[in-house]
Amino acid sequence: MAEFDAVSKHLVQTYPADFARFALRRDDLDDVEVLDTEQPTSHRIDSLLRVHLDGQYVLVHHEFQTTDSKPPMPLRMAGYIGRLIEHYGLPVYAHVIYLRPSAGRRDPGYYMQEHPECPIIIRYKVSRLSQIAGRAILARGPVGLLPFAPLMQPPAGQSQQSWLAQCVAKAASLPLDQPVKANLLTGLAILGGLVYNPQTIETTIAKEHLMDLMRESSFAQYLAEMFREEAQEQGRKEGIEQGIEQGGREFLLDVLALRFPADQVRPLAARIEAIADVPRLKRLHRAAIQAPNLEAFRSLLDERP
């Protein structure tokens, strides 16, 4: 689920004030700063913001989940919150956001130690996007949250497919620079995959004539680079050449799927699956990120190894 985490984290870093307001349920905040998520904990947390609120600075911590957590989320959050308080000495507003409808149903929103001589309770907020009315997000227009709107509850009587189309149309209508709009739509399409069939997403976006715009998204390139780094790290950890080959093929196909129409990429899949040369897979991966069009990539694929 790395792509969903990457999209969520990227959106928080790009629109931190939108996510701070969403977590705090307040608009009267200022001086929102994105903090490094590596320092305070032994496990990298998803997002950490420092916000000026009511005359003091507080921390706003987000965790994005697509599945139920192991270890359980209350235990994880207790550890995160304790280490954040120790490191920064500031109040912590912690928030878990469940992206997939089936996830987090049993998360109580607190960790409790019920020992009679030493009771402890650590609370955090829980948001399940499938239970949040999406209409308010579209009406108020917090740009950073718009890509999450398709995962939210449609208006009464509206089908999911119609709701997806409304979310896409809203994103397309925003008065934003083309690169910004391309990134939002790319994020919406990727997150939408948690609920909708990929073909439904592609068809909906194609109807709005947005495919060409999305192929220019720097966000898609950011994801492609992340996938490449993950594949290399996985290969180093496993120390198995076969694992490197398979990871390289999968991430190469992921990049192509993000940048080019599925019906044009599909015929190339069998040829890519047959490649066992790791250096060649790396060269093709870079080409998939940088090629101006699919024909340019196909020419490199046609070259003799």
N, C-alpha and C positions, 0 to 999 in steps of 0.2 A: 504493500500500500504506500510505497514511498512517494509516488506521484501525487497522491492526495495530501499527504503531509507537506510536500514541497509547495504545492499550490497555496495551501492554507497559510503556511509560514511567510511565503512571499507576499501575500495580500496583507497580512498584519504589518509587515515591515514597510510596505508601500503606503498603507492607509491606517497608521496606528491610532489616530484619534477616533476613527469610526469604530474600531474594535474596543477601545477604552470606553466609549460611550455605551456600546452594546453590553459590555460586561458590568459596568457600574449602574446602568439604567439612568444615567444623568447626562445632561448637556453642559453643565456649568463646570467645566474643567479646562485646564490649559497646560502649556509647557509639557507636551507629551513627547517622551524620548524613548527610542528603542534601545534596549540594553543587550549586551552580549549574553547569550544563553549558555555559554560553556563554563563560565567561571564558578558560579556559586554551588553547583551540584556535581556529583560524580557522574550522573546521567544527564545528558543534554535535554533540557526542557524545550517545549515548542516555541514559546514566545514570552518575552518579559518586557514590560513597559514601565517607565517611571512617569508618574502623573502628578501634577500639582492640583490638589483638591482640598477645599475648605481650609486654606492657609497652610497646608503641609504637603509634603511629598509622600506618595504611597506607591506601592508596586501593584501592577495588574498582570497577572500570570494566566496564560491560556494554554490548555492542552487540548489537542484535536484528536478524536478517537473515531475509528471506523469499525472497530470490533470491541468486544469486552476485553479488559486488560488482564494480563498475567505478568506480575502479581496483581491482585485486585486493585482497582483504582483508589479506594480509600487509603490503602497502605502506601501506594506510590505518592499520593498527594500529601499525606502526612510528612513523608520524607522531604518532598520538594519544599513545602511550606516552612518546615523547621530550618532547613538549610538556608533558605532565602532570608528568613528573619535573622539568623545568625550572621550571615554575610553582610546584609545591608542595614539591619537595625531599623527597618521601616515596616509599617503595616502592610499586610499582603492581602489583596483581593484575588483569590484564586478561582478559576473558572474552567470547567471541563465542558467541551462542546462535542456532542456525539453527532457525527455526520450521517451515519447509516441508520435507518429507522429501527432496525433490530438490535442496535447496540445500546448498552448502558441502561437497560430497563430496570436493573436491580441496583443501580448505583444510588445509595441513599443521600449522597452529598455531604458525608461526614465520615471521619474516622473516630471510633470510640474504643477506649480502653475501659472496661467495666470492672476493673479490680476495685473491691470495696475500699481499700486503703489508699488507692492512688488512681482516682478516675481522671481520664483525659478525654477531651473531645476537640477535634479540629474540623472546622466546617469549611466547605467550598461550594460554589454555585455549580449547578448542573443545568445545561441546556441541551435538549434534544430537538434538533432542527425540525424534525417531522411534526413536532407539536407546536411549533411557532407559526403564527399566521403570516404568510409571506406577503400578503397585500400591503401591510404596513411598510415593509422594506422597499417595495416598489414605489409606494406613495411618497415616503420621506426622502428616498434617494440617497442613502449613504453608499457611496460608490464602492467602497471596499467590501461591503456585505452583499452586493448584487450577485456575484457569482455563486453565492450560497442559496439564493432565493429558490432555485428549482428543487432544492432538497426540503424546502419548507412546505407548510400546509397550504394547498390551493384554496381559493374562496369556495364557499359552499356551492355544490352543484357543478363545479368546473372540473373537467377531466384533467388528469396529469399531463397528457399530451398538449392540451390547450394551454395549461399553465406554463409548461416549458416554452411554448411558442410566445406567450406573453412576456416571459422573462427575457428571452432572446431579443424580442422586438424592443423592449425597454432599454436594454444595453445598447442596441444599435442606434437608438434615437438620442442618446445622451450627447450633449454638445462638448465632446472631448476630442483631443488630438487623435489622429488615426492610430499611432502606435499604442497609446493608452487604451483605446477602445479594443484594439486587437488583443492586447494582453487580458483585458477583462473577459472577452468572449472566449479566449482560449481557456482561461481558468474556469469559466462557467461550463464549458464543454467537458473538461476533465472531471470536475466535481460531479457534474450531472451523471457521469457513468456509474456512480454509486446507486442510482435509482432507476435510470432509464437505459433502454437498449441502445448501444452505440449507433445502430442504424437510424433509430428515431432521432437521436441528437444530430447526426449528420444531415438527415433529410430536413429537419427543422431549420438548421443553419443555412443549408443550401437554398431553401425557399426565400430567405431574406437576402440572398446573394452576398453572403459574408465570407465564403470560403477563401477567396483571394486575399481578403483583408487579414484573416487569421493566419495565413501562411507567412505573413510579414511579422508575426509576433516575436518579439525578443524573448518573451516568456517561454515560448516553445523551445527556443535555443537554450535558454537557461535550464529547462528540464532535461534537454538532450545532454548537456554537459554534466548535469548531476547524475544521469543514468550511466554515462561513461565512467565517471569517477567511482560510482558504486560497483560497477562491473570489475574495475581494476582492483578495488579493495577486496571484493569477494574472492577474486582470483588469488590475491596475495594471502588471504587468510586460509583458504582451502589448500593452496599449493598444488592444485590439480589442473593440469593443462586442459582437460576436457571441460572442467567447469568454466574456465576462462573463455573457451571457444563458444560454449552454449550461451553464456552471459553476453558475449559480444554479439552473437547473432540476434538474441532477443532485444537487446538495447538498440541495435541498428534498425531493426524492424519497428521499434517504438518511435524512433526519430522520424522515419519515413512516414509512419501513420500520422504523426503530429503535423508534418509539414505539407503532405500531398494527399490528393483524393484517394480514398480506399480502393476504388475500382482500378486505379492505375498502379497502386502499390502491390495489390494482390498477386498479379502475374510474376512479380519478382521474388516472392517469398520462397518458392521452392529452390531457386538458384542460390539465394542467400543461405538457406538451411544446409546446403551442400558444401559450404565453404568451411574448411578446417584450418586454414592458415591464419593464425592470430594476428601477425603484422598486417596482413591484407584486410582483415576485419577492422582493425584500427584505422587504416587509411580510408576505408569505405565509410566508417563512422564519421570521420572528420568531413568527408565529402558530403555526406547526408546533411550535416549541419550547415555547410557553407554553400552548397550548390544552388545556383539561382533558380533552377527548375529541375523537374524530374528527368528530363531528357539529358541534361548535363550529368546527372548522377548515373543514368543508365549507360552512358558512353564509357564512364570509368569502370562500371561493372562488366562491360563487354571486353575490356582490355584483357590481354593474356596475363595471368599471374606471373 
